[in-house]
Amino acid sequence: MTIRRPRDLEAERAALRAAAERLLAGTPLRSTSGKLTAFELLRESGLRRDVAYGDHKDLVEEFQARAKAQHCTPAATQELADQKAELNKKLADATEALAKERAVTAALRRIIAELDLELDQAREELGQSGNVTRLPAPRRRPARR
């Protein structure tokens, strides 16, 4: 048999109020998006849906009304959205630059392979023709002391 501990309704209400204030101020602790929705309120408060809507529906509705009256995104959330847009642009620029560099690298690899083949052919032709005599490598003099 499991023992149920009694729920503290005042603590639950305090958690909902604190979560609502944090979301409206734009400083969420648990919410990843910071959106002013009932789902994010529940996530921020840490309460289950059935608890919030069963015993504290008035607080959820109050939060929804305050969020609707605000008519804007909290400043902290807007800053995060701006940073995300800036980082997405940087990522797109870096991706484009990387694609260009990969194209250049591929072209250079083809050129190197072609030049290597030409060098091998030139060495082979040079070895087959008897007209060219190779000179010995120059001798190095010992260093003076």
Secondary structure as UniProt FT lines:
FT   HELIX           9..25
FT   HELIX           38..45
FT   HELIX           49..55
FT   HELIX           57..70
FT   HELIX           75..128
//
